[in-house]
Amino acid sequence: MGRVGTALGELRGAQKSAKGVSLYSRFVNRPTGRYLAAVSHALGLTPNQVTLISAAFSFAAVAAVALTGPSWALGIAVWAALAVGFAFDSADGQLARLRGGGSAAGEWLDHVVDAAKLTALHSCVLIAFYRFPEQYGTTADGWLLVPLGFQFAAVVTFFGGLLTEKLKPGPAPGSPAAAPSTLRAVALLPVDYGVFCLVFLLLGGGELFAWAYAGLGAVAALFLLAFLAKWFRELSAVRR
């Protein structure tokens, strides 16, 4: 436990800015990832190995959604696997910082896994709606468009945010970090991946899950429009 405690102490002083992060990520996922990073460090794991552990949990949950009919037990298992996978997704970057910095290959692997996870999860919800229409109440063909639309919003938001982060100039050296906004952190909760994972607890409700999932998809589409306008406005002021 000595190595874990030492690692935790170092990680507390090396956290990324909480600006633009929802309350869930700030107070649940990042702290959980911090403990997982400390334990991983004590076990001698590399950041890439932690990324692959994250992928294993996430894709196990994704496969279960597509292959198994809805039930409350399935919902709990899927949510738990997705939540653990998300926490390990936070841990790999923290472990890299603890080890003195990550590599370009590690960052590439992390983003590729994130992109694959997003597309696979919504694709498997579509498969579930198609395979078990009576249980989910998705007998109408239009329901199959819901996961496609949600996937579109999620993927464009992911890549749009990633590209904006790469294109925007960083803060000037020595400038103070901007204080995180609590109001913004609350407003971002509906599009936080960790909050999205909670909807799978409703899998046993069948139609209840389908409508809750569709509602979050509509919110994701609205946020996408807002994000695109904001990012374009910010980048319009950047000269290259």
C-alpha positions in Angstrom: 0.0 0.0 0.0 3.0 2.3 0.4 3.6 2.6 -3.3 -0.1 3.2 -3.9 -0.3 5.9 -1.3 2.8 7.6 -2.7 1.4 7.5 -6.2 -1.9 8.9 -5.0 -0.1 11.8 -3.4 1.8 12.6 -6.7 -1.4 12.3 -8.7 -3.3 14.7 -6.6 -0.8 17.4 -7.6 -0.8 16.5 -11.3 -4.5 16.7 -12.2 -5.7 18.2 -15.5 -7.7 21.4 -15.4 -11.4 20.8 -14.5 -12.4 23.5 -17.0 -15.1 22.2 -19.4 -15.5 19.0 -17.3 -18.9 17.9 -15.9 -19.5 17.2 -12.2 -19.5 13.5 -12.8 -16.1 13.4 -14.4 -14.7 15.8 -11.9 -16.0 14.2 -8.7 -16.6 10.6 -9.7 -14.6 9.4 -12.7 -11.4 11.2 -12.3 -11.0 10.4 -8.6 -11.8 6.7 -9.3 -9.3 6.8 -12.2 -6.7 8.3 -9.8 -7.0 5.2 -7.5 -6.9 2.8 -10.5 -3.8 4.6 -11.8 -2.1 4.4 -8.4 -2.8 0.7 -8.2 -1.8 0.1 -11.8 1.5 1.9 -11.1 2.1 -0.3 -8.0 1.4 -3.4 -10.2 3.9 -2.2 -12.8 1.3 -1.8 -15.6 1.9 0.6 -18.5 -0.6 3.2 -19.7 -1.2 1.2 -22.9 -2.0 -1.9 -20.8 -4.5 0.2 -18.8 -6.0 1.4 -22.0 -6.5 -2.2 -23.2 -8.1 -3.1 -19.8 -10.5 -0.2 -20.3 -11.3 -1.5 -23.8 -11.9 -5.0 -22.5 -14.5 -3.8 -20.0 -16.2 -1.5 -22.5 -16.4 -4.0 -25.4 -17.7 -6.8 -23.1 -20.6 -4.5 -22.1 -21.1 -3.6 -25.8 -21.3 -7.2 -26.9 -23.7 -8.0 -24.0 -26.2 -5.3 -25.2 -26.3 -6.8 -28.7 -26.4 -10.5 -27.9 -28.6 -10.6 -24.8 -32.3 -9.8 -24.4 -33.1 -6.9 -22.0 -33.2 -7.6 -18.2 -32.5 -5.7 -15.0 -29.5 -8.0 -14.3 -28.1 -7.3 -17.7 -28.6 -3.6 -17.2 -26.6 -3.6 -13.9 -23.8 -5.7 -15.5 -23.6 -3.5 -18.6 -23.6 -0.2 -16.5 -20.9 -1.6 -14.2 -18.6 -2.7 -17.0 -19.1 0.6 -18.9 -18.4 2.6 -15.7 -15.3 0.6 -14.9 -14.1 0.9 -18.5 -14.6 4.7 -18.3 -12.7 4.9 -15.0 -9.7 3.0 -16.6 -10.0 5.4 -19.5 -9.2 8.2 -17.1 -6.5 6.1 -15.3 -4.3 5.6 -18.4 -3.6 9.3 -18.9 -3.1 9.8 -15.1 -0.7 6.9 -15.1 1.2 8.3 -18.0 1.7 11.6 -16.2 2.8 9.7 -13.1 5.4 8.0 -15.2 6.7 11.3 -16.5 4.6 11.8 -19.6 2.9 9.7 -22.3 3.8 8.8 -25.8 2.3 9.7 -29.2 1.5 6.1 -29.7 -0.2 5.9 -26.3 -2.4 9.0 -27.1 -3.2 7.5 -30.5 -4.3 4.2 -28.9 -6.4 6.0 -26.3 -8.3 8.0 -28.9 -8.7 5.0 -31.3 -10.2 3.0 -28.5 -12.5 5.9 -27.5 -13.7 6.2 -31.1 -14.3 2.5 -31.5 -16.1 2.4 -28.2 -18.5 5.2 -29.2 -19.4 3.7 -32.6 -19.7 0.1 -31.3 -21.9 1.0 -28.4 -24.6 2.8 -30.4 -24.3 0.2 -33.2 -25.0 -2.5 -30.7 -28.0 -0.6 -29.3 -29.3 -0.6 -32.9 -28.7 -4.3 -33.2 -30.6 -4.8 -29.9 -33.5 -2.8 -31.1 -33.6 -4.9 -34.3 -33.2 -8.3 -32.6 -35.6 -7.7 -29.6 -38.2 -5.3 -30.9 -41.0 -6.6 -28.8 -39.1 -6.2 -25.6 -37.9 -2.7 -26.4 -41.1 -1.6 -28.1 -39.1 -0.8 -31.2 -41.2 -2.6 -33.8 -41.5 0.6 -35.9 -38.6 0.8 -38.4 -38.1 4.5 -37.4 -36.6 3.3 -34.1 -33.5 2.1 -35.9 -32.7 5.6 -36.9 -32.4 6.7 -33.2 -29.1 4.9 -32.5 -27.8 6.1 -35.9 -28.6 9.7 -35.0 -27.2 9.4 -31.5 -24.0 7.8 -32.9 -23.7 10.7 -35.4 -24.0 13.3 -32.7 -21.6 11.5 -30.3 -18.9 10.9 -32.9 -19.0 14.4 -34.4 -18.9 15.9 -30.9 -15.9 13.7 -30.0 -13.9 14.5 -33.1 -15.0 18.1 -33.2 -13.9 18.7 -29.6 -10.6 16.8 -30.1 -9.8 18.8 -33.3 -10.7 22.1 -31.6 -8.4 21.3 -28.7 -5.6 20.6 -31.2 -6.1 23.8 -33.3 -6.6 26.3 -30.5 -3.5 27.9 -29.2 -2.5 27.0 -25.6 -2.5 29.5 -22.8 0.5 31.8 -22.5 3.3 30.4 -20.3 2.9 31.5 -16.7 -0.8 32.6 -17.2 -3.1 31.5 -14.4 -5.4 28.6 -15.1 -9.1 29.6 -15.6 -11.3 28.6 -12.7 -13.8 25.9 -13.5 -17.4 27.0 -13.7 -19.9 25.0 -11.5 -22.8 26.1 -13.6 -21.0 24.8 -16.8 -20.1 21.5 -15.0 -23.8 20.9 -14.2 -24.9 21.9 -17.7 -22.6 19.4 -19.2 -24.0 16.4 -17.2 -26.5 15.3 -19.9 -23.7 14.8 -22.4 -21.1 13.3 -20.0 -20.3 9.7 -21.0 -20.5 8.5 -17.4 -24.0 9.9 -17.1 -24.9 8.3 -20.4 -23.8 4.9 -19.1 -26.5 5.2 -16.3 -29.2 4.8 -18.9 -28.3 1.2 -19.3 -29.5 0.5 -15.8 -33.0 0.8 -17.4 -32.4 -2.1 -19.8 -34.8 -4.3 -17.8 -37.6 -1.8 -18.5 -37.4 -2.4 -22.2 -39.5 0.4 -23.6 -38.4 2.6 -20.7 -34.8 2.2 -21.8 -35.6 2.9 -25.4 -37.4 6.2 -24.6 -34.7 7.3 -22.1 -32.0 6.5 -24.7 -33.9 8.4 -27.4 -34.2 11.4 -25.0 -30.5 11.5 -24.3 -29.9 11.2 -28.1 -32.1 14.3 -28.7 -30.1 16.2 -26.0 -26.8 15.1 -27.6 -28.0 16.5 -30.9 -28.9 19.9 -29.4 -25.6 20.1 -27.6 -23.8 19.2 -30.8 -25.3 22.3 -32.5 -24.3 24.5 -29.6 -20.8 23.0 -29.5 -20.3 23.4 -33.3 -21.3 27.1 -33.1 -19.0 27.7 -30.1 -16.0 25.9 -31.6 -16.3 27.6 -35.0 -16.5 31.0 -33.3 -13.4 30.3 -31.2 -11.4 29.0 -34.1 -12.5 31.9 -36.4 -10.2 34.2 -34.2 -7.2 31.9 -34.7 -4.7 32.8 -37.5 -2.4 30.1 -38.8 
